[in-house]
Each structure stands twice: as structure tokens, then as C-alpha cells.
Amino acid sequence: MKPLSALIIEDEWPARNYLVELLRDTGSFGDIAAVTSVEDAREVIERPELGIEVAFIDVRLVDRPGDRSGLDFARSLADLASPPAVVLATASAQYALDGFELGVVDYLLKPFTLDRITTCAARLLERRRPPPQGAARRRLVARKSNSLVFLDLDGMLAFQTVDRLTYVHHVDGVFSMDLSLNALGAALGSRVLRVHRNWLIAPAHAQGLSRLAGELIVEVGPTLRVPVSRDRAREVRQQLLENTVGIRQPG
């Protein structure tokens, strides 16, 4: 299997260098970018040719007491159309709930060990692995009134947040969900695409792109029209046009 590409944001050089060594010792990682600040991390993430698949992020930076800029950076990654998986790597367990709400893949506590990093690498690689033939079909579970509803993944059209509540638009209807968009994006991976702070769509059901009052709109399924935020418009358009033929695309 192709090695993982990783970004580490950690401003304590012993911890940073040791984590790089441990990642390499697992044999599961190829390119590793290690930086000390959020600003440097943003520059790495904004270079798509690096193909960063996972970000190991310290929550608090030692030169800014009380600062949570690492956590804020992790939260901002959800704004990307194809965000990397996030692993929080920190000295404190107090941010575990934040990690759950962000949908992080793993939560590593210092001091790091090779066994723990190897387990983390296995989880990351498992996210890549297609389900074996004959495996039980994975399904969504949502709420309708006081009941739970099980939904086929192939029928999901989009996910939306409204007033901090999450809804799934599905071929079988609209239902409420307990998870945040960040957590859903982490769980569903390439099956969904972030097009707006309040929207994830299933690219498999995208049926068209149009503009309304200067705003890019994705037509999903037969009736759903989803807005694309301006800062994501170019990336969303490029991803939806991948593996298509019929129009001339910019080089």
C-alpha cells in the first residue's frame, strides 16, 4: 500500500523530531512535513501537490500560554473540500471532547511510543482500504421523531447544518443526525465533499453546476440545490470535473 503523507505541527523540537522518527519507524509513512507554527502549516496544506493525507496537531503551543491555536487550525481544516485526516498529538487529555466533535481519527498523548504510533498508523491505513467483497454494507443511522432510521450510504445526497443541528438529505427523505459535519466528513472520507461551511454533498449524486446571482450552485439529486462558498468554488469545480469528458478545462 502507498505510504501515507503527513504534516506535523509541533513547536517543541524534541517532541517534533521524535514524532517524525516514530512515524518513519512504522514503515507506513513516506513524505513528512514538520513545522512549528500554524502559519507554516497553512502554507503546506495549501500546496496540493504535497498531497497531505493526515495532520498530527499539537493543541497548545508552548510559547503562547493558554493558546488553542492548534485546535483552531484543526477546526479550520474542515473548510477544505478534501481535508486531511486529523490526529491530535498533545500533552493533555482535556481536549478529547473537542477531538470527538472534530471527528479526529486518533488522539495521541505525550510521551509518544512506537506501539501507540503503529496503532494510529494502522487506523489511518484502514480508512483507505476498500471494504472486502461480501462484507456487511455500512449504513447511516439517523433520527425521525422518536425512532432511529437506517439509511443506505448510496442514497445520501447531502448533509446540512441549521442552527447547530445536522440533517441528512437522502433519497428516502430528510432526517436529523447526532454527528457534526466535521465528524461525518472524517467518517465518510471521499464519499462526501465539503462545499460550504454548512454543507457536505455526495459527489456521486452531483448532477450539475450553475450560477445564481454570481454564486456557484451544485445541483444534487433531482431537486436539491446546494450553495458553494466563494473560497471553495474553484476547488469544488475542479473535483467535480475530475474523470469527466466533454468540455475544455483550463490547463
N, C-alpha and C positions, 0 to 999 in steps of 0.2 A: 504494500500500500504506500502511496506517495507520502513523504514526511510532511508533518504539519509546519506551517509558517507562523511564527509567534511574535508578539510585541510584549515587552516587559516595561512597565513604568514603575520605577522604584528609585528613590533618591538617596538611599543608603547604599554606598558602593559595595560593602561586603555582602549584603543580602542580595543585591542585584547580580553580582558576579557569581555567587553561589547558586542562585536560581538558574542562571544560564548554564552552569556546569551540570546541574541536575537534569535539566531538560535534555541536554546533549547525551547524558549518560543513559537516558531511557531508550535511545535509538529511534524515537518517534518524531523527532523534530529536525527540520532542515534549517531554513533561514530563521534567525532570531535577531530582532532589533531590540536593543536595550537602551532606554532613555531615562532621563532624570526628572523631566517636567511634563506637565500637561501640554504645554506649547509644542515641545518636541514630538510628543506622542501624536498630536493632531497632524503635524507635518507627515509623519509616517503613514497614518491612516488615510490621508488624502492622496497617497500615491498608489493608485490601483494596481500598478504593475508589480508591487510587492506582494499582493495577494494575502494580506494578513488574515489568518483564519481564527486566531484566538488571541485575546489580550489578557495578560496577567497584570492586575492593577492593585497597587497598594492604596488603601483608603486615605490614610493620613500621611502627610509629608512632614518630615522632622523639622524642617526649617520654618514651618508655619504652624505653630501650636494651635490645636483645635480646628485646623483646616480639614475640610472633607472634599478637597478638590479632586482627589482620585475617584471618589464615589460620584461626584458630579460629572466627571469625564465618562465614567461607565454608563451613567444615565444618558448622556448625550449621544452615545453610540447607537442608541435605538432610533435616532433620527435618520440614520443611513438606510438606504434602500436594501443593502445586503450587509448588515452589521456582523462583525466577528463575534464568536462566542466569547463570553466574559468569565474569567476566573478571578475572584477576589483573593489576593495574597497579602495578608496583613497580620499584625501582631495582636489584634483584639478580636474577640468573638462577638462584640456588641453590635456588629453590623450585619449579623446573619439575617435578620428580618429584612433589612434593606436589600440584601442579596436575593432573598426569595422573591421580593416584589420586582426586582430587576430581571428575574429569570436566569441568574447566573448558572453556569454549568457546574461549578465547584467553588468551594470556599476553603482556602489553604491558610493554616495558622503557622506563624513562625514559632520555633525554628523549623525549616523545611527538612524533610527526609526523602531519600531516594524512593523508598517504598511508597510514600504518600504521593510523590510526584508521578510515579509509574502508574498508580491507580487513576490519577487525574488524566494522564495521557490516554489510558485505555477508555475512559469515558468520552474523551474528545474524539477518538478514532471511531468509537461505536456510533457517534452521531452521523458519521459519514457513510456507514455501512448500510447497503440496501437490505431490507428485510428478506430473510430466506424464503424460498418458494414454499408455499403451504403453511406459512406462519399465520397466526391469527391476525385478522385485519385490525389495525389500530383505529379507534373511533374517538370522536369528540363526545364529551358529556356536557350538557347544558341544562338550564332550568326553564321550566314552563309552569307558572303558578307554583304549586307546592310539589311538583313532580320533577324527576330527572328524566332527560331525554337523551338517547344515544343516537349520534348522527354519523353518517359515513363521511370520512375525510374527503372523498372525491366530490362530495356535494357542497362543500363550503365555498362560498363566494367571496366573503369579506368579513372583517372584524372591525367594529367601531366603538369608540368611547364617547359617551354623552354624560356630562355631569358626573364624571368619575366612575360611571358604570360601563361595563363592557357587554357588547351584544355581538352575536354571530348572525350574519345573513347567510342563509343556507337554502338550498333548493326546496327544503321541506318547511321553510318559514324563518322567522326571526326569534331568537331565544337569548336569554341572558346567560352570562358566564361569570365565574368567580375570578378568573385569572386576568391580569393586566395585559395590555398589548405587548409589553416587553417580554413577559413570561411566555405568551403564546408564540411570539416570534422566535424565542430561543428553543421552544419545544418543537415547532413545526419546520424550522430551518428554511430550505429553499422552496418549500410548498407555499410560502407567503412572501409578499413583497411590501415593504414599508413605503407608502406613497404620500403620507401626510401624518402629522403628529397624532391625529385621531383615527387613522385608517390603516389597516393592512388589507391587501387583496390577495386572492389566489390567482396568480398569473395564468394558470391553465384555463380560467374562465374569462379572461380578458377578451372582449370581442371588438374593441375599437378605441381609438383616441380621437378626441375632438377638442375644440376650444369654445369657451363660453365667456364672453366679456374679458378676453385675454387670459383666462385661467384654463390650464390643461385639465381635461376630464378623461377618466378611464371608464369605459362602458363595460361593466362586469355582469355576465349573465344577461337575461333578456330585458331587465328593467332598471338595474342598479347603475347609477351614475355617481362616480366617486371623484372628489376633487384631488388634484395633485398640488402639493405646496410648491411654490416657485423655486425654492432651493433644491428640490428633488426632481424637478421636471426633466432636466436633461438626462440624469442617471436612470430614471424610470423609463423614459422613452427608449434609451439605448437597450435596457434589459428586455423590454417587451419586444423589441425588434430583433433581438438575437435569434438566430436559427430561423429567420424568415427570408423569403424571396419575393420580389415583385415591385419594390421601389428602390430608387437610388438613394443610398445612405452616404452621409458625409464620411470622408476618409479620416 
